[in-house]
Amino acid sequence: MTIAIGALVLALLERLERLRFRASPLWRAHAASDVIYLLTGYVAGGSLALAYIVATSHWLGRIGLPRLAAPRWASVPLALVALDLGNYAAHWLLHRVDALWEFHKAHHSSPTLDWLATFRSHLVEQTLRRLVAPALLIVAGLPPDAVVVAASLFTAWAMLNHSNLALDLGFLERVLVTPALHRVHHVPRTTERNLGTVFVFWDALRGTLVRTGPAPDCVFGVPGEAEAYPQGWLAQLLEPVRRVSRLEPRRTRVNGAEGSQLLVPETAWLARRSMAIAARRHVSCSGGG
């Protein structure tokens, strides 16, 4: 229900020229692939994930694990913070581990950001998120109804952040991630910035928060593959598997403590991190391909 209502509202708002970030057709290229992602990953998979959270929480309660004693009014905010932190941890892993990054590329591959692009996510990524993200919720033992409300709010906010809307949320932007802030994350040169979904706290603590959004002419996409990465659903399902099977540990030489040459692991994450250093305070749209 959350997805249906959110899709209707955002799709209508994205048609209003004065609210749009940039021009985009209602049924854009490769929208069909994202619809498949929506149906297979979030409608079916999301329902199973919610059942997993509720069942596991109930089981932990039965074996006597200490539960968080929170006032009823605080349960939903606490559940939302816990869910957002868990998703941030999963998102960080997707960027930090090269093999997982290959699967996460599917999400970054969308050249257009709108509410539907929220759901472009490989099945491996969706599985990881649904195992890692609810961990704090499960351990805390928050009421199931609070978990359902928090999950609905999280999904709605994620859809808003991916929307093609230019919004000014005023003082709320000091606390919440906005579409402008999340667009920074989809610019190839700054994929290591603004990993958060709902709250800006986690990026602020890590020093990865950029508060200035990109210009409308910015290119979105996979770093180094903005135009080359496959766009079809089946191709994106298989491409990461092919690439991961060919991954080899890479090593580079650095100076040791006494000037000796040491071999240390080199990851694609380090390369992306280096690109993002230059964009600590602003987003550059040049050289993103």
N, C-alpha and C positions, 0 to 999 in steps of 0.2 A: 504493500500500500504506500509506504514512504517513497519508493522509487517511482511509482505511477504518478503520485501527486507532484513530487519534485520535478519529474520529467515534463509534466504538463505546464507547470508554472514557469520553469526555466526556459522551455521551448518558446513560450509566448513572449517572455521578456527579451529573449535573444532576437526576436523579430523587430523590436523597437529600436530604431536607428540611434536614438539619443542615449540608449543604454548600452549599445554594443561596443565591444572593444575594437572589433574590426569587422568588415563585411564578410559574410559567410552564408551559403545557401542553406535552406532548411534540411535538405537531404544531400549532404556533401559526399565527396568521394570516399569510398570504403566505409560508409556508414553501416552497410549490411554486415561487415565483419564485426563491428562493434555491437550490433544487435545480437549476433551469435554469442559474443563474449558475455553480454548481459544475461541472456537466457541460460547459458550453460554454467556460468560462473557465479553469478550473484543471486539469481532467483532460486536455482536449485541448490547450489553450493552454500549460499547464505543461510538457507533454511536448515540445512544439515549442521552448519557451524553453530547456529543458535541452539539447536537441540543438544549438541556436544557440550556447550557451555553450561546449560541448565542441568543436564544429566551429571556431568562431572562435579559441579558445585554441590548437587544434592548428595552424591556419593561421598565427597570429602566431609560433608556435614555429618553423615551417618557414622563415619569412622572416628569422629570426635576431634577433627582438626580445628584449632581455635579460629573463630570467625571474627571479622571486624564488626564491632558493635557501633554502628553509626545511626544517628537519628534518621527517621524516615525521610525528612525533608532534604537530607544531605546525600541520600543514596544515589540519586540520579547524577548530580554533579561529580561525586566521587567515581562512579562507574564510568562517566565520560572521560575524566582525567586518566583513569587507569587504562581504558581502551585506547586512548590517544597515545599514551606513553608506550603501550605494548605495540601499537602499529608503528610508532617511530622506531622502536628497536628492530622490528622486522624489516622496515624500510632501509635502515642503516645496514643491515646484513645484506640486503639485495644489492646495495651499492659497494659494499666492502669486499665481498667474496666474488672473485671473477666468474666462477661457474654460475652463481646466482644472478649476477649482473647480466649474463647472456639471456636469462629468462625475463629479467626485468626490462630489457631493451624493448620488448613488445609494447609495454606501456608508454615508453618514451618515444616510440616510433610515430605517433600520431602527429601529422603536420598541422592539424587544426585542434584547438582546444574548445570544447563545448561540453554540455552536460553529459552527452553520450560517451565522450572520450574517457570519462571517469572509469568506465567498466572494461576498457581495453587492458586486460591483464592475463598473462599466461596461467594455465592451470597449476603449474608448479609454484608460481608466485602466490596464487590464491591459497594453495594448500599451506605454504609456509606462513602466510599472514594469519590464517585461521588456527594454526597451532601455537604461534608465538604471541600474537596480539591479545588473546583473551587470558593469558597466564595470570596477570594481576587480578582480573575479575574473578577467576576461579578460586585463587588462593584467598582472596578477601571474603568470598562467600556472600556477596551482595545479593539482595532480593532479586529473583528472576524478573519481576516486572520492571525493576530499575534497570536491569541489564538490557531488556527489550527496548525501553525508551532511549537509553544511552546509545545503543546500536543504531536505532532509527535516526537519532540526531547526528551521529557520526556520518552515516551514509548521506544524509541530506546536506551536511556541510561539505563533504567531499565533492558532491555533485555541484554545489555552488562554486567551490574553488576551481573546478575545471571548466566552469561555464564561460561563455564568450561575452561576459558582462564587464563593464567598466563602472565599478561601484566605489563610492566614498563612504566608508562606515564610521568615519570620525574617530572618536576616542576608543572605539572597540578594536581598532586596528593595532592598538598597543598590546592587546591580549590575544586576539584571534587572527588566524591565517586568513587572508583575503584572496580573491581571484588574482589580483595583481602580484601578491607575494608568491603565490604558487606558480604563476607563469614563469617567474625567475627560474624555478627548478626545471622547467621544460626547455629552456634555452640551452643549446649544446655546451656552451662555454661555462655554464653555471649549474650543472646537474648536481654538484655536491653542496649546493646551497638550498636553504628553505625546504628541508625534508618533512617538516611537520604538516599535519592535516587540519587540526582544529586550533591548537594553541601554539603560540610562538615561543613558549618557555624553553622547549628542548633545544631549538636552534640558537636561542639567545645564550643559553648556558654553554653550548659548544662553540660559540663564536662563528656560527655558519649562517646567521640571519642577515639577509639583505632586505632593506625596507623600500627600496626604489624599484618599481616594476619596469618591465621592458616596454619599448615603444611598439606601436601596432605593426611596424614593418619587420619585427624580429622573426627569425625562423625558429620553429620548434622541431625537435627530432633527436635521434640518437647521435651522440658526438661522433663526428667523422663519417657518419652514414645517414645523414639527414635525408638525402634523396635516394640512397641506394638500398636502404633496408626494406625487405618485402612487406607488403601491406595486407595481403590476403590472410584470412583467419587460419586456414590449413597450413599455409607457408610459414606463418608465425608460430604455429604449434610445433612444427618439425625443425625449423631453422636452429633454435637454441640447442636442441638435442644433438644435431649434427656438429655444431660448434663446440659444445662441451666435450664431445667425444674426441675432439682434436686438440683440446687445450693441453699445453705443455708448460711445466714450470719454467719461468723466465728468471734470469739472474743478471745482475749488473754489478760492475766494479765500483767500489767506493773506497776512500782512504780510511784506514784503520786509525786507532788512537795514536799509534806511533808512526804513522805514515805508510804502513803496510797496506797492500791491496787486499780487500776482503770481497767475497762474493755474497751478496744478500739478495733475498727474493725481491722481484719487481712485479708489481701488479698493475693492471689497467686502472685500478682505483687511484694509484699514486699519480698517474698521468692526468686523470680527470681532476684530482685534487689540486695539482699544480696549476692547471688552467683556471680553476676557480679562485686561486689566491689573488689574481689580478682583479677579480670582480668582487672584492670584499665589500666595497661600498656602493658600487653601481654595476649595472648590467651592460655589457658591450655586445652588440649584435653582429659585430664583424667577425669573420673567420669561424662561424659556427658550424659550417658543413662538415 
